[in-house]
Amino acid sequence: MYPRTWAQDVLRCHLCETAGPPMYCDICHIHLCKACVGEHLSDESKEHKVVTFKKRGFAPECSKHSKKLCELYCEKCDFPICVQCVSSGEHLGHKAVEILKSLETKKEVLQRDLQELEKLIFPKYQEIVSNIPVEKADLQTNSKKLTTALHKHGEDLHREIYTAIEKLKSDVDEMESKHLVVLDKQKNEIKCSISEITKCIADLKKLLNSNDVSLVSAYKSRIAEFRRLPPKPTVSLPSFTPQKINKEHIYQLIGSLSALSIKTEEHGYTMDSLGAESSPPDRPLIDVPRIIADINTEYGESNELRSVSCLSDNELWTRGQDNIMRLYNLHSKLVNSIQTKSGNTPIDLAETQSGELVYTDGIDRTVNIVKNTQIQTVIRLQGWIPLTVCSTSSGDLLVVIITEDMKQAKVVRYSGSTVKQTIQYNDKGQPLYSSDIYTKYISENRNLDICVSDYDASAVVVVNQAGKLRFTYTGPPSTTKKSFNPVCITTDSQGRILTAECINHRIHILDQDGQFLRYIDNCHLQSPCAKFLQISTSEYLLDMGKLQEIE
């Protein structure tokens, strides 16, 4: 028997002994050739499930119904179900998909996590830990320099100052030791994280090679945890300031060491994405945009609809010209309503990643968050007016603010009430945004760019996460170019930027690099000053006094 044919000779049809059978019964657990499939199915004393050999084992046995295979997967309950589970009514109203499709979807998530860990996160951790020896060398060089300076200065002093000199040298050693402790601690923590990442990569590879639906379904992604890179200490190394020798004031004249300062600076998740390989499936623009549904609200001429915010596919927050913020579902039903804390009209509203409502109060100079029907003021400004707000993927708030004299405008990133970043000028020191009272809407793109529609500047200004200007869009190239005055902005899951202008009754769609793609101008957009966009997970919502769902 030839070695290369041995494996084929071992695998034979259960009924006729034909080598290399291509079929398999998932219930009886036997191999079948195509010719014997009919004979096997003719045995009606029990159920059968014949599939190709490659697809064997995809449908596990139902844990509730003996001998039943789970050909479906309940997305709400998050486990496999059989046909009898469905007919029992236990999963009534739940969305069920084919088990193979569910497995493929989950493996796509596993593959994206694996790619991001291997190609981005793991190398970045290695890069960070590799820089620590360099910092140690700099630390030792600086410490040696300080010690030498202190020793030279001490030789010029009288014997009485010897003790003081040694004290300062000891201080240097102590500060170096403290710094080394911090660096060693950081190194150990990063190495621990690297070990966890390595294990996660190995586990993901194992899951990707497994057809065990239970194991794959049990996977809990830690990618969000690893995306947040280790904090980097900001160290101000001590320096020595010599003084002229004076016996009467010897301790003062020796000089002093500046205190060791160690501050932790968060890296944030600033790495570029893997691109199309790890992006959500591309959803191309359809040839002709169309209105899917109208969502009727109580807004009208006396109380015009001004802003919309939706984080889910089912509900959206709205605000008009009064002090009430209203929550509607897509069936035009008013679900909830909340009055502002001050009784003032809110300027803008947004939803956090956890579904909490945030709104700005220009008169009260505050940014507020609604938690369990209780309104908490998280930001209170002095000398500045908060205009618009958006919530970022990291949980921060980006707020557009202007000075009370309307001479300056900037974007501020807040973590809770703490300022983390201010974006105001380009590399040449010129203002990025106009300082007028006209509202500047803001949105974070999926690549972490910060996009602002600036009505008075007739531009869309896009900076990267670090606040560096990437591009300014002032309308598409055209031989008959019309005025461009964007009143609102949002982004979709593909990183496309959408901005609406009231004068020309249309929506501009750009790619994430600012290249014009197309207009939406065929949906009878007639309300020139009340168009505000918000993207849900699958469609665009357009404010036109009443809401219209546009695809």
C-alpha positions in Angstrom: 0.0 0.0 0.0 1.4 3.3 -1.0 1.8 5.9 1.8 0.2 8.7 -0.2 -3.0 6.6 -0.7 -3.2 5.2 2.8 -5.5 8.0 4.2 -7.9 7.6 1.4 -8.1 3.8 2.0 -8.9 4.4 5.6 -12.0 6.6 4.9 -14.7 4.5 3.2 -18.4 4.6 2.7 -20.2 3.0 5.6 -22.6 1.1 3.3 -20.6 0.0 0.3 -16.9 0.5 1.4 -16.2 2.9 -1.5 -13.0 4.9 -0.8 -13.1 8.7 -0.3 -16.9 9.2 0.3 -17.8 12.9 -0.2 -20.9 12.9 2.0 -21.6 12.6 5.8 -24.7 12.1 7.9 -24.5 14.6 10.9 -27.0 12.6 12.9 -25.8 9.1 12.3 -22.2 10.1 12.2 -21.3 7.9 9.2 -19.5 8.5 5.9 -21.5 8.0 2.6 -20.7 8.0 -1.1 -23.2 9.8 -3.4 -24.7 6.5 -4.6 -25.6 5.4 -1.1 -27.2 8.6 0.1 -30.6 7.6 -1.2 -30.5 4.2 0.5 -29.4 5.8 3.8 -32.3 8.4 3.6 -34.8 5.6 2.9 -34.4 4.4 6.5 -37.3 6.4 8.0 -36.9 4.9 11.5 -34.9 7.9 12.4 -34.0 11.4 11.1 -31.0 12.1 8.9 -29.0 15.1 8.0 -26.7 14.4 5.0 -24.2 17.2 4.2 -20.9 17.4 2.3 -17.9 16.1 4.1 -16.5 19.6 4.5 -19.7 20.9 6.2 -19.9 18.0 8.7 -20.2 19.1 12.3 -21.5 22.6 11.6 -24.9 21.9 13.0 -24.6 20.7 16.7 -27.2 18.6 18.4 -29.9 20.6 20.2 -29.4 20.6 24.0 -33.2 20.7 24.5 -34.5 18.4 21.8 -32.8 15.0 21.5 -31.6 14.0 18.0 -32.5 17.4 16.6 -29.7 19.4 14.8 -29.4 23.1 15.3 -29.5 24.6 11.8 -30.3 28.1 13.1 -28.8 30.6 15.5 -30.9 32.9 17.6 -29.1 36.3 17.7 -31.1 37.6 20.6 -30.4 34.5 22.9 -26.9 34.1 21.3 -27.0 30.3 21.0 -27.9 27.6 18.4 -31.5 26.4 18.0 -33.3 23.7 16.1 -36.5 23.9 14.1 -38.5 22.5 17.1 -37.1 25.3 19.3 -38.6 27.8 16.8 -42.0 26.0 16.5 -42.2 25.9 20.3 -42.6 29.7 20.4 -39.8 30.2 22.9 -38.0 32.4 20.4 -41.0 34.2 19.0 -40.0 37.6 17.6 -36.3 36.7 17.8 -34.1 37.0 14.7 -32.7 33.6 13.7 -30.0 33.1 11.0 -28.5 30.0 9.4 -25.9 28.4 11.7 -23.3 28.4 9.0 -23.9 32.1 8.3 -23.6 32.9 12.0 -20.4 30.9 12.2 -18.9 32.8 9.2 -19.9 36.1 10.7 -18.3 35.3 14.1 -15.2 34.0 12.4 -14.9 37.3 10.5 -14.9 39.1 13.9 -12.2 36.7 15.1 -10.2 37.3 12.0 -10.4 41.0 12.3 -9.3 40.8 16.0 -6.4 38.5 15.1 -5.2 40.8 12.3 -5.4 43.9 14.5 -3.5 42.2 17.3 -0.8 40.8 15.1 -0.4 43.8 12.7 -1.0 46.8 14.9 -1.4 46.3 18.7 1.3 43.7 19.4 4.0 45.6 17.4 3.1 48.8 19.1 3.5 47.3 22.5 6.8 45.9 21.5 7.9 49.4 20.2 6.9 51.0 23.5 8.8 48.5 25.7 11.8 48.7 23.4 12.1 52.5 24.1 12.4 51.9 27.9 16.1 51.0 27.7 16.8 54.2 25.8 15.0 56.2 28.5 17.1 54.3 31.1 20.3 55.3 29.3 19.2 58.9 29.2 18.4 58.8 32.8 21.8 57.3 33.7 23.6 59.9 31.5 21.8 62.7 33.2 22.3 61.3 36.6 26.1 60.9 35.9 26.2 64.5 34.6 24.6 65.8 37.8 26.9 63.8 40.0 30.0 65.1 38.3 28.8 68.7 38.5 28.1 68.3 42.2 31.5 66.7 42.9 33.4 69.4 41.0 31.5 72.1 42.9 32.2 70.3 46.2 36.0 70.2 45.6 35.9 74.1 45.6 34.1 74.3 48.8 35.5 74.1 52.4 35.4 70.8 54.4 32.3 72.1 56.2 30.2 71.7 53.1 31.2 68.1 52.4 28.1 66.7 54.2 25.8 68.9 52.2 27.3 67.8 48.9 27.0 64.2 49.9 23.3 64.8 50.8 22.6 66.2 47.3 24.4 63.3 45.7 22.3 61.0 47.7 19.2 62.9 46.6 20.1 62.3 43.0 20.6 58.6 43.6 17.2 58.4 45.4 15.4 60.2 42.5 17.1 57.9 40.0 15.9 54.9 42.1 12.4 56.2 42.1 12.5 56.8 38.4 13.9 53.3 37.8 11.1 51.8 39.9 8.5 53.6 37.7 10.2 52.4 34.5 10.6 48.8 35.8 7.0 48.8 36.8 5.9 50.0 33.4 8.1 47.4 31.7 6.7 44.6 33.8 3.1 45.8 33.1 3.7 46.0 29.4 5.4 42.6 29.3 2.4 41.2 31.2 0.1 42.7 28.6 2.2 41.4 25.8 1.9 37.9 27.3 -1.9 38.3 27.4 -1.9 39.5 23.8 0.3 36.5 22.7 -2.1 34.1 24.5 -5.1 35.9 22.9 -3.5 35.5 19.4 -2.9 31.8 20.0 -6.5 31.4 21.2 -7.9 33.2 18.2 -5.9 31.1 15.8 -7.1 28.0 17.6 -10.8 29.2 17.4 -10.4 30.1 13.7 -9.3 26.5 13.0 -12.2 25.1 15.0 -15.7 24.3 13.8 -17.0 24.0 17.4 -19.8 26.6 17.4 -20.0 26.6 21.2 -16.3 27.5 21.6 -16.5 30.1 18.9 -19.7 31.6 20.3 -18.1 31.8 23.8 -15.3 34.0 22.6 -15.4 37.4 24.3 -13.3 40.0 22.5 -10.7 41.9 24.5 -9.7 44.1 21.5 -11.1 47.3 23.1 -9.0 46.6 26.2 -5.8 46.2 24.2 -6.5 49.1 21.9 -5.9 51.5 24.8 -2.1 51.6 24.8 -0.1 51.7 28.1 0.3 55.2 29.6 3.6 56.8 29.1 5.2 58.7 32.0 6.3 62.2 31.3 9.5 62.8 33.2 11.1 66.1 34.0 14.7 65.1 34.8 16.3 67.1 37.7 19.0 69.6 37.1 21.7 71.2 39.3 22.1 74.9 39.7 25.5 75.9 41.2 26.0 79.0 43.3 29.1 80.9 44.4 30.7 79.7 47.6 29.9 81.6 50.7 30.6 80.0 54.1 27.9 82.0 55.9 25.3 80.7 53.6 26.8 77.5 52.5 23.7 75.4 52.1 22.0 78.1 50.1 25.1 78.7 47.9 25.5 75.0 47.1 22.4 75.1 45.0 19.5 72.7 44.7 18.1 69.9 42.6 14.8 70.4 40.9 12.2 67.8 42.0 11.8 64.7 40.0 8.5 65.0 38.1 6.8 61.9 36.7 3.5 62.5 34.9 1.5 59.8 33.1 0.5 60.7 29.5 -2.2 58.4 28.0 -1.2 57.1 24.5 -4.8 56.8 23.4 -5.6 54.5 20.4 -3.9 56.4 17.6 -2.8 53.6 15.3 -4.1 53.5 11.8 -6.6 50.9 11.0 -5.8 47.8 8.9 -8.0 49.2 6.0 -10.4 47.1 4.1 -9.3 43.8 5.6 -10.6 44.8 9.1 -13.3 47.3 8.0 -17.0 46.6 8.0 -18.2 45.2 4.7 -18.3 48.0 2.2 -21.7 49.4 1.5 -21.5 51.1 -1.9 -23.7 54.1 -2.6 -26.8 53.3 -4.5 -27.3 55.0 -7.9 -30.5 56.8 -6.8 -31.0 57.8 -3.2 -34.6 57.2 -2.0 -36.8 57.9 0.9 -37.6 54.8 2.9 -40.0 56.2 5.4 -41.4 59.3 7.0 -41.2 59.8 10.8 -43.9 62.3 11.9 -43.2 64.4 14.9 -45.1 67.3 16.7 -42.6 69.8 15.4 -43.8 72.4 13.0 -43.6 76.1 12.0 -44.1 77.3 15.6 -41.4 74.9 17.0 -39.0 73.9 14.2 -37.0 70.7 14.5 -33.3 71.6 14.9 -31.2 68.6 15.8 -31.4 64.8 15.7 -29.2 62.2 17.4 -29.5 58.4 17.2 -27.2 55.7 18.4 -29.5 52.8 17.6 -31.7 51.7 14.7 -34.9 52.1 16.6 -35.0 55.4 18.5 -33.7 58.9 18.1 -33.5 62.1 20.2 -34.7 65.4 18.8 -34.8 69.0 19.9 -36.6 72.0 18.5 -36.9 75.6 19.6 -38.4 74.9 23.0 -36.8 73.5 26.1 -38.0 69.9 25.7 -35.9 67.1 24.2 -38.1 64.3 22.7 -37.3 60.7 22.1 -39.2 59.1 19.1 -39.1 55.6 17.7 -39.2 54.9 13.9 -42.9 54.5 14.0 -43.5 58.2 15.0 -44.3 57.3 18.6 -43.2 59.7 21.3 -41.3 57.4 23.7 -39.9 60.0 26.2 -39.4 63.7 26.8 -37.0 65.6 29.1 -37.0 69.3 29.9 -33.6 71.0 30.2 -32.3 71.6 33.7 -32.2 75.4 33.4 -35.4 75.8 31.3 -33.3 77.2 28.4 -33.5 75.9 24.8 -30.6 73.5 24.2 -28.2 74.3 21.4 -27.3 70.8 20.5 -27.6 67.2 21.7 -25.9 63.9 21.3 -25.8 60.4 22.7 -22.8 58.7 24.4 -21.7 55.2 23.5 -23.6 53.9 26.6 -26.8 55.6 25.4 -26.9 58.6 27.7 -28.2 61.9 26.4 -25.8 64.9 26.4 -26.9 68.5 25.5 -25.3 72.0 25.5 -26.9 75.0 27.1 -25.5 78.2 25.6 -27.2 80.6 28.0 -26.2 78.7 31.1 -22.7 78.0 29.6 -23.0 74.3 30.5 -22.8 70.8 29.0 -25.1 68.4 30.7 -25.7 64.7 30.7 -29.0 62.8 31.5 -28.5 59.7 33.7 -31.6 57.8 34.8 -33.8 60.9 34.2 -31.5 62.9 36.4 -29.6 65.8 34.7 -26.0 66.4 35.8 -23.9 69.3 34.7 -20.5 67.9 33.7 -18.9 71.0 32.2 -19.4 74.7 33.2 -17.6 77.3 31.2 -16.6 80.9 32.0 -16.1 83.4 29.2 -16.9 80.7 26.6 -20.2 79.5 25.1 -20.7 75.8 24.3 -22.2 75.3 20.9 -22.3 71.7 19.6 -21.2 68.4 21.0 -20.5 64.8 19.9 -19.5 61.7 21.8 -16.3 59.8 20.6 -15.6 56.1 20.3 -13.4 56.3 23.4 -16.1 57.9 25.5 -14.8 61.5 25.5 -16.9 64.5 24.6 -15.9 66.9 21.8 -17.4 70.3 22.3 -17.2 73.3 19.9 -17.0 76.5 22.0 -16.7 80.3 21.2 -15.7 83.2 23.4 -18.5 85.5 24.6 -17.1 88.4 22.5 -17.1 86.0 19.4 -13.5 86.5 18.6 -12.2 83.0 19.1 -13.5 79.4 18.5 -12.0 76.1 19.3 -12.8 72.4 19.8 -12.1 70.9 23.3 -11.9 67.2 24.2 -13.2 66.4 27.6 -12.9 63.3 29.7 -15.7 63.9 32.1 -15.1 67.5 33.3 -11.3 67.3 32.5 -9.9 69.0 29.5 -7.7 66.5 27.6 -7.1 68.4 24.3 -7.7 71.8 22.7 -7.8 72.3 18.9 -7.8 75.9 17.7 -4.9 76.7 15.3 -3.1 75.2 12.4 0.7 74.7 12.1 1.0 78.4 11.0 -0.8 79.7 14.0 -3.9 80.6 12.1 -7.4 79.9 13.4 -9.0 76.7 12.1 -12.5 77.8 12.7 -14.5 81.0 12.3 -15.5 82.8 15.5 -19.1 83.8 14.6 -22.2 82.6 16.5 -23.3 80.5 13.5 -23.4 76.9 14.7 -20.5 74.6 13.9 -21.6 71.0 14.0 -19.0 68.3 14.9 -18.6 64.6 14.3 -15.9 62.0 14.9 -15.1 59.7 11.9 -14.3 56.0 12.2 -10.6 56.8 11.6 -10.8 59.2 14.6 -10.6 62.3 12.5 -12.6 65.3 13.9 -14.9 66.8 11.3 -16.5 70.3 11.8 -19.0 72.0 9.4 -18.3 75.8 9.6 -21.2 77.7 8.1 -19.7 81.2 8.2 -16.3 79.9 6.8 -18.2 78.0 4.0 -16.1 75.0 4.7 -15.8 71.6 6.3 -12.6 71.4 8.4 -11.1 68.0 9.2 -8.3 67.4 11.6 -6.7 64.2 12.8 -7.0 62.9 16.4 -3.9 64.9 17.3 -5.5 68.1 16.1 -3.4 68.5 12.9 -5.3 69.8 9.9 -5.9 67.1 7.3 -8.0 69.0 4.8 -10.6 71.7 4.3 -13.5 71.1 1.9 -15.1 74.1 0.4 -17.3 72.4 -2.2 -16.7 70.2 -5.2 -14.8 71.5 -8.3 -17.3 72.9 -10.7 -17.4 75.3 -13.6 -20.7 76.7 -12.3 -19.8 76.6 -8.6 -22.6 77.6 -6.2 -22.1 79.0 -2.7 -21.4 76.4 -0.1 -22.7 76.9 3.4 -22.8 73.6 5.4 -25.1 73.6 8.4 -24.5 70.1 9.8 -22.2 67.1 9.5 -22.0 63.4 10.2 -20.1 60.3 9.2 -21.1 56.7 8.3 -19.7 53.3 9.0 -17.5 53.4 5.9 -15.8 56.7 7.0 -17.7 58.8 4.5 -18.5 62.4 5.5 -22.0 63.8 4.9 -22.8 67.5 5.2 -26.0 69.3 4.3 -26.3 72.8 3.1 -29.6 74.7 3.4 -29.2 77.2 0.5 -28.9 74.7 -2.3 -31.1 72.0 -0.7 -28.7 69.1 -1.0 -26.3 66.8 0.9 -22.6 66.4 0.0 -21.0 63.0 0.4 -17.2 62.9 0.7 -14.7 60.1 1.3 -12.6 60.2 4.5 -9.9 62.1 2.6 -12.2 64.9 1.5 -12.8 63.8 -2.1 -16.3 64.6 -3.3 -18.3 61.5 -4.2 -21.8 62.7 -5.0 -24.9 64.7 -3.9 -28.2 63.7 -2.4 -30.4 66.2 -4.2 -33.3 64.2 -5.6 -35.4 63.7 -2.4 -37.3 66.9 -2.5 -35.3 68.6 0.2 -37.3 71.7 0.6 -36.7 73.1 4.1 -33.5 75.2 3.6 -32.7 75.9 7.3 -33.8 72.7 9.0 -31.7 69.9 7.6 -29.6 68.1 10.1 -28.1 64.7 9.5 -27.5 61.8 11.8 -26.3 58.3 10.8 -27.7 55.2 12.4 -26.2 51.8 11.8 -28.0 51.2 8.5 -29.5 54.3 7.1 -29.4 58.1 7.1 -31.9 60.2 9.0 -32.7 63.6 7.6 -34.4 66.4 9.5 -36.9 68.4 7.4 -39.4 69.6 10.0 -40.5 66.0 9.9 -37.9 63.2 9.8 -37.3 61.2 6.6 -35.4 58.0 6.5 -33.2 58.0 3.4 -31.1 55.2 1.8 
